[in-house]
Amino acid sequence: MLRSMTGFGRYYIENPDFTQTWEIRSVNSRHLDLKWRLPQAVRGLESVFEKIVRRHGARGRVEISLDLRFSAGAGELVGFNRPRAEAMMDVLEELARRNGVEWQPDYNRLLGLSQLWEEPGLEAERELDAPLSGGLELALEDWNESRAAEGKALERDLLSRILRLEEWSRDIAESAPALKNERIALLRSRLEAALADQSLALEEGRFLQEVVILADRLDVSEEITRLSAHLERLRELLAGGRDAGRRLDFTLQECFREINTCGNKVQDVRISRLVVDFKNELEKCREQVQNLE
């Protein structure tokens, strides 16, 4: 399934010991760039979580946050340094007493000190691993659903543009031979007129040599054949789905190269306008493809 690199996913679940809320946001990036916002208590599981994410996404800048809240009976899962906190309280109380200041501890500020929170023990980490990994999996599924929906919209847009490019390609292919014949006839007319001023006749053998050179310069059949193959390849990549972004981008570059050669070979106002429109449409396709994984 074709997916956009831009998406959002969320998952919330409440367990007897804690509640977990995962949020995932992603934007475009050349590679998979993960940015984590995890509670101190589970940062040791980041490498486990990263492996899970890489099974669900290949590209994009992905920000993943976890809001983890423990219930009153889950003390064994919380890595809180109680002796250090009590020692800090004793020191502050003694300092207040010596200075004759009435002191009331602010527990909210105390609990906000990161140095009081430690990595949970191995056993606690094992208990958190499975439920948190499961929650992350479900959040990633929600994220992929949103990316797939946007990917479908991008696919429809790209297919409509490819159809337009195919029509223009056929138009150029049908017009080019007549333009070549017109150019050859114009060459003959000009040569005959120039030679007539000198009372000379056109040498057919020499003229045929020039015609062969001119016909080769004006022939775009090979370019049109390759261009048609590239446009067909774009359709195949869109139908193939996942991880098509880079290959689509490369194929669009090849399309640009072929149509640019056609424009250089066929010096005609109408064809030149088609070539300009073709390039503009290719650029719009590339902008869309930049959003695809």
Rosetta blueprint (number, residue, H / E / L):
1 M L
2 L L
3 R L
4 S E
5 M L
6 T L
7 G E
8 F E
9 G E
10 R E
11 Y E
12 Y E
13 I E
14 E E
15 N L
16 P L
17 D L
18 F E
19 T E
20 Q E
21 T E
22 W E
23 E E
24 I E
25 R E
26 S E
27 V E
28 N L
29 S L
30 R L
31 H L
32 L E
33 D E
34 L E
35 K E
36 W E
37 R E
38 L L
39 P L
40 Q H
41 A H
42 V H
43 R H
44 G H
45 L H
46 E H
47 S H
48 V H
49 F H
50 E H
51 K H
52 I H
53 V H
54 R H
55 R H
56 H H
57 G L
58 A L
59 R L
60 G E
61 R E
62 V E
63 E E
64 I E
65 S E
66 L E
67 D E
68 L E
69 R E
70 F E
71 S L
72 A L
73 G L
74 A L
75 G H
76 E H
77 L H
78 V L
79 G L
80 F E
81 N L
82 R H
83 P H
84 R H
85 A H
86 E H
87 A H
88 M H
89 M H
90 D H
91 V H
92 L H
93 E H
94 E H
95 L H
96 A H
97 R H
98 R H
99 N L
100 G L
101 V L
102 E L
103 W L
104 Q L
105 P L
106 D L
107 Y H
108 N H
109 R H
110 L H
111 L H
112 G L
113 L L
114 S H
115 Q H
116 L H
117 W E
118 E L
119 E L
120 P L
121 G L
122 L H
123 E H
124 A H
125 E H
126 R H
127 E H
128 L H
129 D H
130 A H
131 P H
132 L H
133 S H
134 G H
135 G H
136 L H
137 E H
138 L H
139 A H
140 L H
141 E H
142 D H
143 W H
144 N H
145 E H
146 S H
147 R H
148 A H
149 A H
150 E H
151 G H
152 K H
153 A H
154 L H
155 E H
156 R H
157 D H
158 L H
159 L H
160 S H
161 R H
162 I H
163 L H
164 R H
165 L H
166 E H
167 E H
168 W H
169 S H
170 R H
171 D H
172 I H
173 A H
174 E H
175 S H
176 A H
177 P H
178 A H
179 L H
180 K H
181 N H
182 E H
183 R H
184 I H
185 A H
186 L H
187 L H
188 R H
189 S H
190 R H
191 L H
192 E H
193 A H
194 A H
195 L H
196 A H
197 D H
198 Q L
199 S L
200 L L
201 A L
202 L L
203 E L
204 E H
205 G H
206 R H
207 F H
208 L H
209 Q H
210 E H
211 V H
212 V H
213 I H
214 L H
215 A H
216 D H
217 R H
218 L H
219 D L
220 V L
221 S H
222 E H
223 E H
224 I H
225 T H
226 R H
227 L H
228 S H
229 A H
230 H H
231 L H
232 E H
233 R H
234 L H
235 R H
236 E H
237 L H
238 L H
239 A H
240 G H
241 G L
242 R L
243 D L
244 A L
245 G H
246 R H
247 R H
248 L H
249 D H
250 F H
251 T H
252 L H
253 Q H
254 E H
255 C H
256 F H
257 R H
258 E H
259 I H
260 N H
261 T H
262 C H
263 G H
264 N H
265 K H
266 V L
267 Q L
268 D L
269 V H
270 R H
271 I H
272 S H
273 R H
274 L H
275 V H
276 V H
277 D H
278 F H
279 K H
280 N H
281 E H
282 L H
283 E H
284 K H
285 C H
286 R H
287 E H
288 Q H
289 V H
290 Q L
291 N L
292 L E
293 E L
